[in-house]
Amino acid sequence: MENQETLFTKLKKPIEAFVYASTKLALPLRKPFSHSSKPTFVDEEALAKLKLKMEAIRATLVKADALAMNDSQDRVWLRELRDLECWAEDVVEEIQFEAMRNTRLEQFKLELMLSSSRKGKRKRGEFSSLFSNVPSGFLSFKIKRIADRYHNIAKDRDALRITDEDGTRRLHPNARIPTSSLPLCELFGRRKDMDDVMKLLISENNDNNCVFSTIPIVGMAGVGKTTIAQHLFQNKVVRSEFDPMIWVSLSQQSGVVEATMKIVAGLTKSECHLTELELLHHEVVSRINGKKFLLVFDDVWDENPENWSTLTAPLKHGAKGSKVLVTTRSSKVSQIMSPKKHPLNPLSHDDCWLLCQKKACHGRTVDLCADLLEIGMEIAKKCQGLPLAAKAVGGMLSKSVDQKYWGEVLENHLWLEDGDDNHLLRALHVSYEFLPLNLKRCFAYCSLFPKGYLFDRSKSVKLWVAQGFIDEAGTKSFTDLVERCFFQYAPFHYHTEGIFVMHDLYHELAQHVSGYEYNRIDNYKVAKLDDKARHSSLVPLKNHAEEAIQLGSLSGKDLRSFLFVGRTEIKTDEIPFCLNIPCGIFLNLDCLRALDLSNTDIVELPYSIGNLIHLRYISRKYQNQMFTRVYRGPLQSFYSELA
């Protein structure tokens, strides 16, 4: 590797690169960070106040994330608050960088000064000017501007405090329509799934110490977990095996007491008025004591093992062979309940079309013309095996059996439009809203990549870490998204390879929630960045010609990511982008934290990359090998290479 050209070919010339970086990046500070003869400083009190404001802003954003603030003025206010958070982060990192630069390069400065002593006082003065401060108060001005903006935004609120009156709770119990044990639709393509779960239900428990066993059905939103559970619950064979049978529909915020009240209500067939857990447990025990029961928990979200132990404590008084059937979107939930699970995979395209056609024709058998049939089959493919999507699009198609209208549904994805009656979008949104704020940002970041993109777990985590969404132990965050079905293992890849895909409808959701911060350019000829975007990517067309892309006009004051992304169908040894990068291009992108040039023909980086003091991730391909650098802070390793 020593003989091989590294990622920073041009920047290996230490004096030239350092002169460039020092001239562009010298900043005034008021607190000494080293024993320099001409120390630089920062106002310690102003810096402390800035950090306190950042903490207050972040706490406010976390609080606001739990509320559905639908008022347009509220959304604008939160966007301004998010902008202010980013600006404050930039200023703090500038201070950190200057502290690091001033400390690490003192010795280099001394050596330059000594080497120039032979060339006279004039030359010595020129070298000294490299380390002189820019006009005093430059950073203080930035801090003051942030403070002023902070107070202006806070005028609309009481010291940036969000209250429950500012919006309805986002994850309220009615976020999902409660279910009952009665099936609402037919089953299509689920015969094997039904048989497999049926065998688990009527089989004896292998563990002699356990009265009941748990069977989790795990799958993404809309894949049909509840429908299978309903059909099993009504199956004659199953009903002959168990008595009593209880159906409990949960919600995101169902606690142990509420869930136990629902169990009692299911046993007594009447509303439960008990609220003390002790009394509820005794009531359950008295109703199931010595009986072989079947209990269904539909849509479980709680990932706390202690809550599960408390909830199931009275179930140990039932008869051996009892079963608990659980539907959940989270593999983590299933792991808590049982070492075994039944994963529910998407339907085939043909089964999706059968379900879609049934809904579109209002349950009647209708002979469709060849053109309508062809369009319908294409629409069914876009449902990607989700029965809920097939029902949603079928309902949309039922409004008009017309070729032109069906074509519009196919091209414009009308079934994903906002609306109170859009059960598909609501179902997907519930999964998203249940995520913590940092994982929401990770998920929205995926909108920068095209549909069908193969996500590398390691690379995705590095990009998220570079943006500050997650910490360095970020692999757990990716695993959390996998367990919640936002990612799936990619076909034709081993699970150990860490390659994943995102379902098309989840990708649609990522685009839907990404908002103004993310901008994916699918047509490189229109390479214009949104002025408000913080993260942007350039994706080649399928018929991309190898003509150089001119990047001279690109600029983005607040841009934090700039990625050149290859499509899945492009071969790994093909160069999708030929770029013409002007020398000073990165002077306009000085907030950049992630730069991916691995899908370009870039060999040498321009000197202006030295302006990117916030850069934490950079990647490019050279001689068919990938070179990637990841930094924990603002260029802590990068500038040590310059020196």
Disulfide bonds with the S-S distance in Angstrom:
none
